[in-house]
């Protein structure tokens, strides 16, 4: 009767809750990434060298908004299912924005109809 708990290895695979929440806020929203992808090549900025980012900030996936340590890792990322799904989403219809959400909730600008000429 004894032995190891069968659920012991499951805990190791879970994300740390704090780490997961922190990473969630560092990613740009879908609407910001979509707007960036719509820009022509000439208007996109070159990637500046940044020592704080992986790979000095030179290896970047625009669809996923992620930086990579080197070209090999970035090219492997391009083959993953997550990346392909993200590309498919970004090539589809425009994602919802905060303005859309506000209008749906009834918090947008009021529609008072056409302005009437005042009598003076």
C-alpha positions in Angstrom: 0.0 0.0 0.0 2.3 3.0 0.1 4.5 4.5 -2.5 4.5 7.8 -4.3 1.4 9.9 -4.8 0.1 9.5 -8.4 -0.6 13.2 -8.7 2.8 14.4 -7.5 4.3 14.9 -11.0 1.3 16.9 -12.2 2.2 19.9 -9.9 5.5 20.3 -11.6 3.9 20.8 -15.0 1.6 23.6 -13.9 2.5 27.2 -14.4 3.2 29.4 -11.4 0.1 31.5 -11.1 2.1 34.7 -10.5 4.4 34.1 -13.5 1.4 33.3 -15.7 -0.4 36.5 -14.7 2.7 38.7 -15.2 3.3 37.3 -18.7 -0.3 37.9 -19.7 0.0 41.7 -19.2 3.3 42.0 -21.2 1.7 40.8 -24.5 0.1 43.4 -26.8 -3.6 43.0 -27.5 -4.8 41.4 -30.7 -6.1 44.8 -32.0 -2.6 46.4 -31.5 -0.9 43.5 -33.3 -3.4 43.6 -36.1 -2.9 47.4 -36.6 0.9 46.8 -36.7 0.5 44.1 -39.3 -1.6 46.4 -41.6 1.2 48.9 -41.8 3.3 48.7 -45.1 6.9 47.6 -44.8 8.2 51.1 -45.2 6.4 52.4 -42.1 7.5 49.6 -39.8 10.4 50.6 -37.5 13.6 48.7 -37.4 14.2 46.7 -34.3 16.4 48.7 -31.9 19.2 46.8 -30.0 18.0 46.3 -26.5 20.1 44.4 -24.0 17.1 43.6 -21.7 15.3 41.5 -24.4 16.3 38.0 -25.5 18.7 38.1 -28.5 19.3 41.8 -28.0 15.7 42.4 -29.4 16.6 41.4 -33.0 14.7 38.2 -33.4 11.0 39.0 -33.2 7.7 37.4 -34.3 5.3 40.1 -35.1 2.2 37.9 -35.1 2.8 36.6 -31.6 4.6 39.6 -30.2 7.5 37.5 -28.9 11.3 37.9 -28.9 13.6 35.0 -29.3 17.2 34.3 -28.4 18.5 33.5 -31.9 17.4 32.8 -35.5 17.1 29.0 -34.9 14.7 29.3 -32.1 12.6 31.9 -34.0 12.5 29.6 -37.1 11.4 26.7 -34.9 8.6 28.9 -33.5 7.3 29.6 -37.0 6.6 25.9 -37.4 4.6 25.5 -34.2 0.8 25.1 -34.1 0.4 28.1 -31.8 2.1 30.4 -34.3 0.1 29.0 -37.3 -3.1 29.5 -35.3 -2.1 33.1 -34.5 -1.3 33.9 -38.1 -4.7 32.6 -39.1 -6.4 34.7 -36.5 -4.5 37.9 -37.6 -5.3 37.3 -41.3 -9.0 37.0 -40.5 -11.5 39.8 -39.6 -10.4 42.7 -37.5 -10.3 41.8 -33.7 -12.6 43.7 -31.3 -11.3 46.8 -29.7 -12.0 48.5 -26.4 -14.2 51.0 -28.2 -16.4 48.2 -29.6 -16.7 46.8 -26.0 -17.8 50.2 -24.7 -20.4 50.7 -27.4 -21.8 47.2 -26.8 -22.1 48.0 -23.1 -23.9 51.3 -23.8 -21.1 53.5 -22.6 -20.3 55.2 -25.9 -21.2 58.6 -27.1 -25.0 59.2 -26.9 -26.9 59.4 -30.2 -29.2 62.4 -29.8 -30.3 62.4 -33.4 -29.8 65.2 -35.9 -29.1 68.7 -34.5 -32.0 71.1 -34.8 -31.5 74.7 -35.6 -32.0 76.8 -32.6 -34.4 79.8 -32.7 -32.7 83.0 -32.0 
